[in-house]
Amino acid sequence: MISPVAVESLEKICEQALREGCGVGEDSPCVVSPLGEQLPRLDVVGDELMLLNISSYHFRFAMLFQFADDAAMKDRLARWVRSSSPLTAAALRDAHGELANMICGAVNRALCAVFRHVGMSTPLGVGASSLQHLELLNSALRRSWRVDMGGGAHFWLTTCLTLSSGASLDFRYQPPMAAVAESVGELELF
């Protein structure tokens, strides 16, 4: 069983990670639109999903990233990886994995503040048809988001939380306080 507070906390963690991961170095803000339990439309996504897992003794949190590989997304990812030329198929796949890894890493760090023993996998490419079989996971919670990165670039994130047999999940996420700006590069004279 997962408590309503834990559901709200996981949603906050994911939305914060998406906003922070997608808006870095860009002038247009990242817009995160919750889809609830609704899955993204299968006919508008690429052939591959990027799958990452965050696991503990009591749960597994699967994160499936689907990228629309249109011209806008290719351009956005090329700027993101600072490539002056268009991304090849392999470089595009690497950029997908790196963006997914960065967002999942932010979720992992937030969960590490609450759970002591949490580990994260590396990105794994799986077929897009895998979404049709998510019910087999018997997840306690499933959520999806559409993420608009500006300039027409967008992708989807679907998460599934599966609990160990007999386990429950109840926690409240407290976002970290804004870091105090440290002065750097100043000389101190005595």
C-alpha positions as CSV (number, residue, x, y, z in Angstrom):
1,M,0.0,0.0,0.0
2,I,1.2,3.5,-0.8
3,S,-0.1,6.4,1.2
4,P,-1.6,9.5,-0.4
5,V,1.2,11.6,1.1
6,A,3.8,9.3,-0.6
7,V,1.9,9.6,-3.9
8,E,2.0,13.4,-3.7
9,S,5.7,13.3,-2.7
10,L,6.7,11.1,-5.6
11,E,4.8,13.4,-8.0
12,K,6.6,16.5,-6.6
13,I,10.0,14.8,-6.9
14,C,9.4,13.8,-10.5
15,E,8.0,17.2,-11.5
16,Q,10.9,19.0,-9.9
17,A,13.5,16.7,-11.5
18,L,11.8,17.2,-14.9
19,R,11.7,21.0,-14.6
20,E,15.3,21.2,-13.4
21,G,16.7,18.7,-15.9
22,C,15.0,20.2,-19.0
23,G,15.4,23.9,-18.3
24,V,19.1,24.0,-17.8
25,G,20.8,26.5,-20.0
26,E,17.7,27.5,-22.0
27,D,15.8,30.7,-22.1
28,S,12.4,29.1,-22.4
29,P,11.0,27.3,-19.4
30,C,10.2,23.6,-19.3
31,V,6.4,23.0,-19.1
32,V,5.5,19.7,-17.2
33,S,1.9,18.5,-17.8
34,P,0.7,15.7,-15.6
35,L,-1.3,13.0,-17.4
36,G,-2.2,11.0,-14.3
37,E,-2.5,7.3,-15.1
38,Q,-3.0,7.9,-18.8
39,L,-0.3,6.5,-21.0
40,P,1.1,8.6,-23.8
41,R,-0.2,7.9,-27.3
42,L,1.8,5.1,-28.8
43,D,1.5,6.3,-32.3
44,V,3.5,9.5,-31.7
45,V,6.6,8.2,-30.0
46,G,9.8,6.7,-31.3
47,D,10.6,3.0,-31.6
48,E,12.5,2.9,-28.3
49,L,12.0,3.8,-24.7
50,M,14.8,4.6,-22.2
51,L,14.2,2.6,-19.0
52,L,15.8,3.4,-15.7
53,N,15.0,1.8,-12.3
54,I,15.5,3.1,-8.8
55,S,15.3,0.2,-6.4
56,S,15.4,-0.4,-2.6
57,Y,14.6,-3.4,-0.5
58,H,10.9,-2.5,-0.5
59,F,10.2,-1.0,-3.9
60,R,11.2,-0.6,-7.5
61,F,10.5,2.7,-9.3
62,A,10.6,2.3,-13.1
63,M,11.0,5.4,-15.2
64,L,10.2,5.1,-19.0
65,F,11.2,8.0,-21.2
66,Q,9.7,8.4,-24.7
67,F,11.2,10.9,-27.0
68,A,9.5,12.4,-30.1
69,D,12.5,12.5,-32.5
70,D,11.2,15.3,-34.7
71,A,13.4,18.2,-35.9
72,A,12.6,20.3,-32.8
73,M,13.8,17.6,-30.4
74,K,16.9,16.8,-32.5
75,D,17.8,20.5,-32.5
76,R,17.2,20.9,-28.8
77,L,19.3,17.8,-27.9
78,A,22.1,19.0,-30.2
79,R,22.2,22.3,-28.4
80,W,22.0,20.5,-25.1
81,V,25.0,18.4,-25.8
82,R,26.7,21.4,-27.5
83,S,27.0,19.7,-30.9
84,S,27.5,22.1,-33.8
85,S,26.3,19.4,-36.3
86,P,23.0,17.4,-36.3
87,L,23.1,14.3,-34.1
88,T,23.5,10.9,-35.8
89,A,21.3,8.0,-34.7
90,A,23.9,6.8,-32.2
91,A,24.5,10.3,-30.8
92,L,20.8,10.9,-30.6
93,R,20.3,7.7,-28.6
94,D,23.2,8.7,-26.3
95,A,21.6,12.2,-25.8
96,H,18.3,10.4,-24.9
97,G,20.0,8.3,-22.4
98,E,22.0,11.2,-20.9
99,L,18.9,13.3,-20.4
100,A,16.9,10.4,-18.9
101,N,19.9,9.6,-16.7
102,M,20.2,13.2,-15.4
103,I,16.4,13.4,-14.6
104,C,16.4,9.9,-13.0
105,G,19.5,10.9,-11.0
106,A,17.7,13.9,-9.5
107,V,14.8,11.6,-8.5
108,N,17.3,9.1,-7.0
109,R,19.0,11.9,-4.9
110,A,15.7,13.0,-3.6
111,L,14.7,9.5,-2.6
112,C,18.1,8.9,-1.0
113,A,17.3,11.7,1.5
114,V,14.3,9.6,2.7
115,F,15.5,6.0,2.1
116,R,19.0,4.8,3.1
117,H,19.5,2.0,0.6
118,V,18.5,3.1,-2.8
119,G,20.2,2.3,-6.1
120,M,19.8,3.5,-9.7
121,S,20.3,1.6,-12.9
122,T,21.9,2.8,-16.1
123,P,19.7,3.7,-19.1
124,L,18.4,0.7,-21.0
125,G,16.8,0.9,-24.4
126,V,13.6,-1.2,-24.7
127,G,11.0,-1.4,-27.4
128,A,8.1,1.1,-27.4
129,S,5.6,-1.8,-27.4
130,S,6.7,-2.4,-23.8
131,L,4.1,0.2,-22.7
132,Q,1.3,-2.1,-23.7
133,H,2.4,-4.5,-21.0
134,L,2.8,-2.2,-18.0
135,E,-0.2,-3.8,-16.3
136,L,1.8,-7.0,-15.8
137,L,4.0,-5.1,-13.3
138,N,1.0,-4.9,-10.9
139,S,2.3,-1.5,-9.8
140,A,0.9,0.3,-6.8
141,L,1.2,3.6,-8.6
142,R,1.6,4.7,-12.3
143,R,1.9,8.3,-13.4
144,S,2.7,9.9,-16.8
145,W,3.8,13.4,-17.8
146,R,4.2,15.3,-21.1
147,V,7.3,17.6,-21.0
148,D,7.5,20.5,-23.4
149,M,11.0,21.8,-23.6
150,G,10.3,24.9,-25.7
151,G,10.7,25.3,-29.5
152,G,8.3,22.4,-30.1
153,A,10.6,19.8,-28.5
154,H,8.8,17.4,-26.2
155,F,8.9,14.0,-24.6
156,W,6.9,11.8,-22.2
157,L,7.8,10.2,-18.9
158,T,5.8,7.2,-17.5
159,T,6.7,5.9,-14.0
160,C,5.6,2.7,-12.2
161,L,6.1,2.0,-8.5
162,T,6.1,-1.6,-7.6
163,L,6.2,-2.7,-3.9
164,S,7.7,-5.8,-2.5
165,S,5.2,-8.3,-1.1
166,G,3.7,-7.0,2.1
167,A,5.5,-3.7,1.9
168,S,4.0,-0.3,2.3
169,L,5.3,3.2,1.4
170,D,4.6,6.3,3.5
171,F,6.9,9.3,3.4
172,R,6.7,13.1,3.0
173,Y,9.2,14.8,0.7
174,Q,10.6,18.1,1.9
175,P,12.3,19.9,-1.0
176,P,15.8,21.1,0.1
177,M,16.1,24.7,1.1
178,A,17.7,27.0,-1.5
179,A,21.4,26.8,-1.2
180,V,23.1,29.8,0.3
181,A,25.2,31.5,-2.3
182,E,28.9,31.0,-1.5
183,S,31.4,33.7,-2.5
184,V,34.1,32.3,-4.6
185,G,37.4,33.7,-5.9
186,E,37.7,36.5,-3.3
187,L,41.0,37.2,-1.7
188,E,41.1,37.4,2.1
189,L,43.7,39.6,3.5
190,F,44.9,39.2,7.1
